[in-house]
Amino acid sequence: MRTSIATVSLSGTLAEKLDAAAAAGFDGVEIFENDLVASPLSPEEVRDRAAAAGLTLDLYQPLRDFEGAPPERFAANLRRAEHKLRLMARLGISCVLVCSSVAADTVADDDLAAEQLRTLAGRAAAYGMTVAYEALAWGRHVDDYRHAWRIVAAADHPALGVCLDSFHILSRGADPAAIADIPGEKIFFVQLADAPRLPMGVLHWSRHHRCFPGQGDFDVAGLLGYVRRAGYAGPLSLEIFNDEFRQADARRTAVDGRRSLLVLEEAADGAPLPPVAPPEGYAFAELSTPDTAAPARLLTALGFTRTGVHPGKPVELWEAGRARILLNTGAVDGVATPGDSTPPGLPAGGAPDVAALGLEIAEPDAAVERARALLSPVLPRRRAARDVPLRAVAAPDGTALFFCRTRAPGAPSWTDDFTGVLDDADAPEPPAPAGITAIDHVALAQPSHRFDTAVLFHRGVLGLRPAEPYDVPDPYGLLRSRAMATPDGALRLVLNESHVGGPAQPNRQHVALASDDIELTARRLRAAGLALPIPDNYYDDLEARYDLGPDRHRRLRELGLLYDRDGDGEFLHLYTVPAGHVLIEVVQRLGGYRGYGMGNASVRLAAQRNVG
């Protein structure tokens, strides 16, 4: 598969875009005309810089409103085309893109369109070039790729073919199956983009909300399958108009784009990536913290026991059932071993934060190799000779993901590293059980410009399936949330857009613990003064929405429990007061409930604001 990316997809100058595309491993680029016009580089310098970086220049798109033009405008179009074809010769680009006309005076005459495109193809052929005709979804008279192909077929010129753009096809709900009927040699170029389903005009949708394949809701893999059946063997190019992409770091965006094409190729073509090693649950969550006093108090109230310390690092292991929390008070060094994964940039005396997650995976080495193949950074390891070897990769938000086996028969367990002597003078009394059994899910705050990157990473690397996006009302804005899980629900993750408005407040992440007796857990937290207060107004509304009986409504109110249900079961949950950037959620799933109580998220966010 040859890969390409349009320069409009990346931020920065043209030179910076070329460097980013090359660094990410793309084979070529499409030059967007605005990028060239604004560049101080001459066409020859652009050509030479691309060649030095190992990039081909695959497409140029300088022509608009070309076909179906009245005579006077068509003459002006040909004059412009001659200039641009000479420019392309200097750039070393051999294919020019022509989008279907949107001009108000465009003539609705397919024969005229075919004649004018045939004339352009003849001019291009004289320069050894070709013309790719694309149907814009908002074209004046040609807005469907099947219509564009009929015009190209009627023109019958060897230098004229079609350009297929997944956004223009799928945004209008056109059936891509007819692509397979187009001769492969007449498909001159293929552009790929995904997008979320949004109820808006297709032009605004296209110009602001495209994203990489796998980040949106379109079946781009299905479309690519038809392209392959047609016999197309040219480059697959990403053309992404997205406001956030054009402000984000170009190199990060380019890597994300390459990853999307690798995942897409696997889905459409069965490309040989290392297989997904599905996570089987959470081995641990690691909290970086300046001291252990506040989190230790919270964990003790939840029935956790401190069961070990690392002999070479200031890290404690706390356990309750199969739920394990590491408290790390060590210095920042960015080295990927449990206890050395404090996020770079955490200031001295900073607030607790989720620094790392341990994922139970049967084949950790296979998981690392898949992550590496999908351009995810494999974190370096620094460990003492006695430490159990662990491998980890970095998620887009910087969270370290460790691939673990915990107390598996015949295999070393990472818990074996926590053999240090416990300081009994400082250790709290072993608490009575509080119902906690395991880590149910983890919610991670994502900067808005990395949200879609995180969705693609966890989808491609870990095989998590994203649920429908959910908009959560915060007192100072509307935040995106998207849950992801393995097909069997063994591992659940929620990505939340970080807070962007209102009074200054750290981005909150939370670890959700499963309880088999959430009322017991709630009483323990309330007695310790650690439960997040929920306003009475919530319970008044809950009584209006659900008839749960007076006794059950009274207990929910008294214990500060939140409630949700669906057709498969019920969900009870509560939150602790925040400890720095982190709070703990406790959940109990009854029946087959598979959700996350998203309808209660706005109440939780407001309650967090109230406690500061």
Secondary structure, DSSP 8 states (H G I E B T S, - for coil): --EEEEGGGS-S-HHHHHHHHHHHT-SEEEE-HHHHHT-SS-HHHHHHHHHHTT-EEEEEEEE-S-TT--HHHHHHHHHHHHHHHHHHHHHT--EEEEE----TT----HHHHHHHHHHHHHHHHHTT-EEEEE--TT-SS--SHHHHHHHHHHH--TTEEEEEEHHHHHTTT--GGGGGGS-GGGEEEEEE-B----SS-HHHHHHHH-B-TTSSSS-HHHHHHHHHHHT--S-EEE---BTTTTTS-HHHHHHHHHHHHHHHHHHHH-----------SEEEEEEE-S-SHHHHHHHHHTT-EEEEE-SSSSEEEEEETTEEEEEE--------STTS---TT--TT---EEEEEEEE-S-HHHHHHHHHHTT--B------TTS---EEEE-TTS-EEEEE--S-TTS--GGGG------TTTS-------SEEEEEEEEEEE-GGGHHHHHHHHHHHH--EE---EEEEETTEEEEEEEEE-TTSSSEEEEEE---SSS-----EEEEEEES-HHHHHHHHHHTT-B----HHHHHHHHHH----HHHHHHHHHHT-EEEE-SSEEEEEEEB--BTTEEEEEEEEEET--S--GGGHHHHHHHHHHH-
